[in-house]
């Protein structure tokens, strides 16, 4: 059982555009070919200094290295066993001094007798770089105020507002297997700042948002049959009146149910196919994030408007208010707007950035974030921003918390990304963005990268360039 990937001939200008072909022979004589195209940011020189490259498979473990030949080409051959396991294909490039200059990885793939074409994106480790294709494309323009959800193939971006100020109905996918944006369909109606969440069986639910007349709507859409190339939108039922809203947060509650912030709060029942008033729920606001802790789905709603503490935790069909200490002299450090939140690998949640609004006339941008123990109902000081910011894009992976862009105290659009370790939230690095932006979305991908898309620049125009954070191996 073997596979022999071969890198195509390339020149000294880099390896972008090379292809690897892996012929897989399984135990039952099944054969297949995985073709891997290597991509970088447009006009990137990240691979120019590479003198040695390594291709490896995480499961079953295998690797091969090649030196750059005198004509600038590389030749790789890698033997692997097709064992019906999940393994990632990893690419690494080193310069003459042995420094890692480029890294890329696929998500886990079935290493078996299959045929597939995928793209592996390589960039400098611990960097921000542009995606191979921009968000703007035929059928969809650059836009801000989008909804976003992580999906099995990567990310789905929903609606938003384009550069002319018009509401958009566009559905745009970014595939971690292809590393390109694709216009996959349209919502039945245009929506700005809709609430979006992923459900089971690849379903995505979309609630509310502003329509083309700037009216907050109460429609519920289900995106079914969603893939990186196609998505069909089905309008479901909404029971009740005056449930329209925009800029709300939606997160999973378990059992294919979702909670939507607002007053009144809305319960989306994916199985029944309807949205209705969430009976017994308090007014909810801010951000929402869910995680399974101790076998129970726990959902944090955080921000100004969530009770006295600025936070509600929903679990086992009941709400509880966490104990929140004073942080940096602020008695209500979670009472903020314009913040972001994310679920950390240990099952806790983090709230970072934003503007404190608890005290009348207060509008300070706090440096300190808050970490919330969803099971213990306790909060503690979280990450400390080097530059306090509002409307940043926030996401977490297994290794890092990413806080990208936003606006500072003076309203200037920020041009950097602050990185923190996902375990202890210690600061790791500050990286430059390709394009300064505020109000963007951040979506963690299955290969450890984070997609930053949308938002607006200093002029208020939507940003067409999307970016990827690439970690170190």
C-alpha positions as CSV (number, residue, x, y, z in Angstrom):
1,X,0.0,0.0,0.0
2,X,1.7,3.1,-1.1
3,X,1.3,6.6,-2.4
4,X,3.9,8.6,-4.3
5,X,3.2,12.4,-4.5
6,X,5.4,14.3,-6.9
7,X,5.9,18.0,-6.9
8,X,5.7,19.7,-10.2
9,X,8.7,21.5,-11.6
10,X,9.0,25.1,-10.3
11,X,11.3,28.0,-10.7
12,X,13.1,30.1,-8.1
13,X,10.2,32.4,-8.0
14,X,8.5,30.0,-5.6
15,X,6.3,26.9,-5.4
16,X,2.9,28.4,-5.8
17,X,1.0,26.4,-8.3
18,X,2.8,23.1,-7.7
19,X,0.8,19.9,-7.6
20,X,1.2,16.7,-5.7
21,X,-0.5,13.5,-6.7
22,X,-0.9,10.7,-4.3
23,X,-2.0,7.3,-5.6
24,X,-3.6,5.4,-2.7
25,X,-3.9,1.6,-2.7
26,X,-6.1,0.2,0.2
27,X,-6.2,-3.2,1.7
28,X,-9.1,-4.1,-0.4
29,X,-7.4,-3.1,-3.6
30,X,-9.3,0.2,-3.7
31,X,-7.3,2.9,-5.5
32,X,-7.6,6.6,-5.7
33,X,-5.7,9.8,-6.3
34,X,-5.5,12.8,-4.0
35,X,-4.2,15.8,-6.0
36,X,-3.0,18.7,-3.8
37,X,-2.4,22.1,-5.2
38,X,-0.2,24.4,-3.2
39,X,-1.4,28.1,-3.0
40,X,0.0,31.2,-1.3
41,X,-1.2,34.8,-1.0
42,X,-1.3,36.7,-4.3
43,X,2.2,37.8,-5.4
44,X,3.7,36.3,-2.3
45,X,7.5,35.7,-2.1
46,X,7.3,33.6,1.0
47,X,8.7,30.5,-0.8
48,X,11.5,32.3,-2.7
49,X,14.1,31.6,0.0
50,X,13.2,27.9,0.3
51,X,16.1,25.5,-0.3
52,X,14.5,22.5,1.3
53,X,10.9,21.3,1.5
54,X,9.3,18.6,3.6
55,X,6.0,16.8,3.0
56,X,4.6,14.7,5.8
57,X,1.5,12.9,6.7
58,X,0.4,12.9,10.3
59,X,-1.5,9.5,10.2
60,X,-0.1,7.0,9.2
61,X,3.2,8.9,10.0
62,X,5.3,9.4,6.9
63,X,7.6,12.1,5.6
64,X,10.0,13.0,2.8
65,X,12.4,15.9,2.2
66,X,13.9,17.3,-1.0
67,X,16.6,19.9,-1.7
68,X,16.1,22.5,-4.4
69,X,17.8,21.4,-7.6
70,X,20.1,23.6,-9.6
71,X,17.2,24.4,-12.0
72,X,15.1,25.5,-9.0
73,X,12.8,22.4,-8.9
74,X,12.0,20.0,-6.2
75,X,11.2,16.3,-6.5
76,X,9.4,14.5,-3.7
77,X,8.3,10.9,-3.3
78,X,6.3,9.8,-0.2
79,X,5.3,6.3,0.5
80,X,2.3,5.9,2.9
81,X,0.0,3.1,3.8
82,X,-3.7,3.7,3.0
83,X,-5.1,2.5,6.3
84,X,-8.6,4.1,6.4
85,X,-7.5,6.6,9.0
86,X,-7.7,10.4,9.2
87,X,-4.5,12.2,8.6
88,X,-3.4,15.7,7.6
89,X,-1.0,16.5,4.8
90,X,1.6,19.0,6.1
91,X,4.0,21.1,3.9
92,X,7.1,22.8,5.3
93,X,9.7,24.9,3.5
94,X,13.1,25.8,5.0
95,X,15.8,28.3,4.0
96,X,19.5,27.7,3.8
97,X,19.9,28.4,7.5
98,X,17.3,25.8,8.4
99,X,14.7,28.4,9.3
100,X,11.1,27.4,8.7
101,X,9.9,30.0,6.1
102,X,6.5,28.6,5.1
103,X,4.0,26.2,6.5
104,X,0.7,24.8,5.5
105,X,-1.6,22.0,6.4
106,X,-4.8,20.4,5.2
107,X,-7.6,19.5,7.7
108,X,-7.7,15.7,8.6
109,X,-8.4,13.7,5.5
110,X,-9.4,10.1,5.0
111,X,-6.2,8.3,3.9
112,X,-7.9,5.6,1.9
113,X,-8.8,4.6,-1.6
114,X,-10.5,7.9,-2.5
115,X,-10.1,10.5,-5.3
116,X,-10.0,14.1,-4.4
117,X,-8.6,17.5,-5.4
118,X,-7.6,19.8,-2.6
119,X,-5.6,23.0,-2.1
120,X,-3.1,23.5,0.7
121,X,-2.3,27.1,1.6
122,X,1.2,27.9,2.7
123,X,2.4,31.1,4.5
124,X,5.0,32.2,6.9
125,X,4.2,30.7,10.3
126,X,2.6,33.1,12.8
127,X,1.6,35.5,10.1
128,X,-1.4,37.2,8.4
129,X,-1.6,36.9,4.7
130,X,-4.3,37.4,2.0
131,X,-6.4,34.5,0.8
132,X,-5.7,33.4,-2.8
133,X,-9.0,34.9,-3.9
134,X,-10.8,38.0,-2.6
135,X,-14.2,38.1,-1.0
136,X,-15.5,40.2,-4.0
137,X,-16.3,38.0,-7.0
138,X,-18.8,37.4,-9.7
139,X,-22.2,37.3,-8.0
140,X,-21.1,38.8,-4.7
141,X,-19.3,42.0,-3.7
142,X,-17.2,43.0,-0.8
143,X,-19.4,43.7,2.2
144,X,-19.5,44.4,5.9
145,X,-22.1,43.5,8.6
146,X,-22.2,39.9,7.5
147,X,-23.3,36.9,9.5
148,X,-20.8,34.0,9.6
149,X,-20.7,30.4,10.7
150,X,-18.1,27.7,10.9
151,X,-19.2,24.7,8.7
152,X,-17.5,21.3,8.0
153,X,-15.9,22.6,4.8
154,X,-14.8,25.9,6.2
155,X,-16.8,29.1,6.6
156,X,-20.2,30.4,5.3
157,X,-20.7,34.2,5.0
158,X,-24.3,35.4,4.9
159,X,-25.8,38.7,3.7
160,X,-24.3,42.0,4.8
161,X,-24.0,45.5,3.3
162,X,-22.1,46.3,0.1
163,X,-20.1,49.3,-0.9
164,X,-23.1,51.2,-2.2
165,X,-24.9,50.7,1.1
166,X,-27.3,48.2,-0.2
167,X,-28.4,45.1,1.7
168,X,-27.1,41.8,0.3
169,X,-28.6,38.4,0.0
170,X,-25.4,36.7,-1.0
171,X,-24.2,33.4,0.4
172,X,-20.5,33.0,0.1
173,X,-18.4,30.0,1.1
174,X,-14.7,29.7,1.9
175,X,-13.5,26.1,1.7
176,X,-10.5,25.1,3.7
177,X,-10.1,22.3,1.1
178,X,-10.0,24.6,-1.9
179,X,-9.0,28.0,-0.4
180,X,-11.2,30.1,-2.5
181,X,-14.4,32.1,-2.1
182,X,-17.4,30.8,-4.0
183,X,-20.8,32.4,-4.5
184,X,-23.1,29.5,-3.5
185,X,-26.5,31.0,-3.6
186,X,-28.9,33.7,-2.3
187,X,-31.2,34.2,0.6
188,X,-34.8,34.7,-0.3
189,X,-34.4,38.3,1.0
190,X,-31.5,40.6,1.6
191,X,-30.3,40.8,5.2
192,X,-27.8,43.0,7.0
193,X,-26.3,41.7,10.3
194,X,-28.3,38.5,10.5
195,X,-27.9,36.0,13.3
196,X,-26.3,32.8,12.0
197,X,-25.5,29.5,13.6
198,X,-24.5,26.0,12.4
199,X,-26.7,23.0,13.3
200,X,-26.5,19.3,12.8
201,X,-26.2,17.5,9.5
202,X,-24.5,20.6,7.9
203,X,-27.6,22.8,8.3
204,X,-27.1,26.5,8.9
205,X,-29.9,28.7,10.4
206,X,-30.3,32.4,9.7
207,X,-32.6,34.7,11.8
208,X,-33.5,38.3,11.4
209,X,-31.4,41.1,10.0
210,X,-32.2,44.4,8.3
211,X,-33.9,44.1,4.8
212,X,-33.3,46.4,1.8
213,X,-35.6,49.0,3.4
214,X,-33.7,49.0,6.7
215,X,-36.5,47.2,8.5
216,X,-35.6,44.6,11.1
217,X,-37.1,41.3,10.0
218,X,-38.2,38.2,12.0
219,X,-37.6,35.6,9.2
220,X,-36.0,32.3,9.8
221,X,-34.1,30.6,7.0
222,X,-32.5,27.2,6.9
223,X,-29.7,26.6,4.5
224,X,-29.9,23.0,3.4
225,X,-27.7,20.8,1.3
226,X,-24.9,23.3,2.0
227,X,-21.6,22.5,0.4
228,X,-18.6,24.7,-0.6
229,X,-20.2,25.1,-4.1
230,X,-24.0,25.2,-3.4
231,X,-26.5,26.1,-0.7
232,X,-30.3,26.3,-0.9
233,X,-32.3,28.5,1.4
234,X,-35.7,27.5,2.8
235,X,-37.9,29.9,4.8
236,X,-39.2,28.4,8.0
237,X,-42.0,29.5,10.3
238,X,-41.9,32.3,12.8
239,X,-44.5,32.2,15.6
240,X,-45.3,35.5,17.3
241,X,-45.1,39.1,16.5
242,X,-42.6,41.9,16.9
243,X,-39.6,39.5,16.9
244,X,-37.7,41.4,14.2
245,X,-34.1,42.3,15.1
246,X,-30.6,42.8,13.6
247,X,-27.1,42.4,15.0
248,X,-28.4,39.7,17.4
249,X,-26.3,36.7,18.5
250,X,-27.4,33.1,18.0
251,X,-25.8,30.0,19.6
252,X,-26.6,26.3,20.1
253,X,-28.5,25.2,23.2
254,X,-28.5,21.4,22.4
255,X,-31.0,19.2,20.7
256,X,-31.0,21.3,17.5
257,X,-32.3,24.3,19.4
258,X,-30.7,27.8,19.3
259,X,-31.1,30.9,21.4
260,X,-31.2,34.3,19.8
261,X,-30.5,37.5,21.8
262,X,-33.0,40.3,22.1
263,X,-36.0,41.3,24.1
264,X,-37.9,39.1,24.0
265,X,-35.3,36.4,23.3
266,X,-36.1,34.0,20.5
267,X,-35.9,30.2,20.5
268,X,-35.1,28.6,17.1
269,X,-36.3,24.9,17.0
270,X,-34.4,23.3,14.1
271,X,-36.4,20.1,14.3
272,X,-39.8,21.7,14.3
273,X,-38.6,24.2,11.8
274,X,-39.7,27.4,13.5
275,X,-38.7,30.4,15.6
276,X,-40.8,31.6,18.5
277,X,-40.6,33.6,21.7
278,X,-38.3,31.9,24.2
279,X,-40.7,31.5,27.1
280,X,-39.1,32.0,30.5
281,X,-35.9,33.5,29.1
282,X,-34.7,36.9,30.3
283,X,-33.8,39.7,27.9
284,X,-30.6,38.7,26.2
285,X,-27.9,40.8,24.5
286,X,-24.3,41.0,23.4
287,X,-22.5,37.9,22.2
288,X,-23.3,34.2,22.5
289,X,-21.0,31.2,22.6
290,X,-21.7,27.5,23.4
291,X,-19.7,24.6,24.6
292,X,-20.2,21.1,26.0
293,X,-18.8,20.9,29.5
294,X,-19.4,17.9,31.7
295,X,-21.6,16.4,29.0
296,X,-24.0,19.4,29.1
297,X,-24.4,22.1,26.5
298,X,-23.7,25.4,28.2
299,X,-24.3,28.8,26.5
300,X,-23.0,32.2,27.6
301,X,-24.7,35.4,26.6
302,X,-22.4,38.2,27.6
303,X,-22.6,42.0,27.4
304,X,-24.6,45.0,28.5
305,X,-28.3,44.1,29.1
306,X,-27.7,40.6,30.5
307,X,-28.9,41.1,34.1
308,X,-26.8,42.8,36.8
309,X,-23.7,40.9,36.0
310,X,-23.7,41.4,32.2
311,X,-23.9,37.7,31.7
312,X,-26.4,34.8,31.6
313,X,-25.4,31.1,31.3
314,X,-28.0,28.7,30.0
315,X,-27.7,25.0,30.7
316,X,-30.1,22.1,31.5
317,X,-33.1,24.3,30.6
318,X,-32.4,27.0,33.1
319,X,-30.5,30.3,33.4
320,X,-27.9,31.2,36.0
321,X,-25.9,34.4,36.5
322,X,-22.2,33.8,37.0
323,X,-20.2,35.4,39.8
324,X,-18.2,38.2,38.3
325,X,-15.5,40.0,40.3
326,X,-14.3,43.5,39.9
327,X,-11.5,43.7,37.3
328,X,-9.3,46.8,37.0
329,X,-11.6,48.6,39.4
330,X,-14.7,47.9,37.2
331,X,-17.5,46.3,39.2
332,X,-19.3,45.1,36.0
333,X,-16.5,44.2,33.6
334,X,-18.9,42.2,31.4
335,X,-21.3,45.1,31.0
336,X,-19.9,46.1,27.6
337,X,-20.8,46.5,23.9
338,X,-18.8,46.0,20.7
339,X,-16.9,43.1,22.3
340,X,-16.2,39.6,21.0
341,X,-16.4,36.2,22.6
342,X,-15.1,32.7,21.8
343,X,-15.1,29.2,23.3
344,X,-11.6,28.0,24.5
345,X,-10.3,24.5,24.3
346,X,-10.9,23.8,28.0
347,X,-14.6,24.6,27.7
348,X,-14.4,28.0,29.2
349,X,-15.4,31.1,27.3
350,X,-13.6,34.4,26.9
351,X,-15.0,37.9,26.4
352,X,-12.6,40.5,25.1
353,X,-12.6,44.1,23.7
354,X,-15.6,46.3,23.6
355,X,-16.7,49.4,25.4
356,X,-17.8,49.5,29.1
357,X,-21.2,51.1,29.5
358,X,-22.5,50.2,33.0
359,X,-22.0,53.6,34.6
360,X,-23.9,56.5,33.1
361,X,-21.7,58.4,30.8
362,X,-19.0,55.7,30.8
363,X,-17.5,54.7,27.5
364,X,-14.1,53.4,28.4
365,X,-12.4,50.7,26.3
366,X,-11.1,48.1,28.7
367,X,-7.8,46.4,28.2
368,X,-8.8,43.4,30.4
369,X,-10.9,40.7,29.0
370,X,-12.9,38.2,31.1
371,X,-12.7,34.4,31.2
372,X,-15.9,32.6,32.3
373,X,-16.1,29.1,33.7
374,X,-19.3,27.9,32.2
375,X,-19.8,25.0,34.6
376,X,-18.5,26.7,37.8
377,X,-20.4,29.9,37.1
378,X,-17.4,32.0,37.9
379,X,-15.5,34.7,36.0
380,X,-11.9,35.8,36.3
381,X,-9.5,38.2,34.6
382,X,-8.8,37.2,31.0
383,X,-6.5,38.3,28.3
384,X,-5.1,41.9,28.4
385,X,-5.1,43.8,25.2
386,X,-2.0,45.8,24.3
387,X,-4.4,48.2,22.5
388,X,-8.0,48.3,23.8
389,X,-10.4,48.0,20.9
390,X,-14.1,47.8,19.9
391,X,-15.6,45.8,17.1
392,X,-12.7,43.5,16.7
393,X,-13.0,40.1,15.0
394,X,-12.5,37.3,17.6
395,X,-12.0,33.6,17.3
396,X,-10.2,30.8,19.1
397,X,-8.4,27.6,17.9
398,X,-6.9,24.8,19.9
399,X,-3.8,26.9,20.3
400,X,-4.6,30.6,20.0
401,X,-7.1,33.3,20.7
402,X,-7.2,35.7,17.8
403,X,-8.3,39.4,18.2
404,X,-8.2,41.1,14.8
405,X,-8.6,44.8,13.9
406,X,-11.4,46.9,15.4
407,X,-11.3,50.6,16.3
408,X,-9.3,52.3,19.1
409,X,-10.4,54.8,21.7
410,X,-10.1,57.7,19.2
411,X,-12.1,55.8,16.5
412,X,-9.1,55.0,14.4
413,X,-9.3,51.7,12.5
414,X,-6.6,49.3,13.8
415,X,-4.1,47.5,11.6
416,X,-3.0,44.6,13.8
417,X,-4.0,41.3,15.4
418,X,-3.3,40.4,19.0
419,X,-2.6,36.7,19.7
420,X,-2.9,35.0,23.0
421,X,-2.2,31.4,24.1
422,X,-5.5,29.5,24.2
423,X,-4.7,27.8,27.5
424,X,-3.5,30.5,29.9
425,X,-4.4,33.6,27.7
426,X,-0.8,34.9,27.9
427,X,0.1,37.3,25.1
428,X,2.0,35.6,22.3
429,X,2.4,38.2,19.5
430,X,1.1,41.2,17.7
431,X,0.9,40.8,13.9
432,X,0.1,43.3,11.2
433,X,-3.1,42.9,9.2
434,X,-2.9,42.9,5.4
435,X,-5.7,45.5,5.4
436,X,-6.8,47.5,8.5
437,X,-10.4,46.8,9.3
438,X,-13.1,47.0,11.9
439,X,-16.4,45.1,12.2
440,X,-15.0,42.0,10.4
441,X,-15.8,38.4,11.1
442,X,-13.4,35.7,12.3
443,X,-14.0,32.0,11.6
444,X,-11.7,29.2,12.9
445,X,-10.9,26.6,10.2
446,X,-10.3,22.9,10.5
447,X,-6.6,23.1,9.7
448,X,-5.8,25.5,12.6
449,X,-6.0,28.7,10.5
450,X,-8.4,31.5,11.2
451,X,-10.3,33.4,8.4
452,X,-10.7,37.1,8.8
453,X,-13.2,38.5,6.3
454,X,-15.3,41.6,5.6
455,X,-15.4,44.6,7.8
456,X,-14.8,48.2,6.7
457,X,-11.7,50.3,6.3
458,X,-10.9,53.8,7.5
459,X,-13.1,55.3,4.8
460,X,-16.0,53.1,5.8
461,X,-15.8,51.1,2.6
462,X,-16.2,47.3,2.8
463,X,-12.9,45.4,2.6
464,X,-12.6,43.0,-0.3
465,X,-9.3,41.4,0.8
466,X,-9.8,38.5,3.2
467,X,-6.9,37.2,5.4
468,X,-5.7,34.0,7.0
469,X,-3.8,33.6,10.2
470,X,-1.4,30.8,9.9
471,X,0.0,29.3,13.1
472,X,3.3,27.5,13.6
473,X,3.4,23.7,13.3
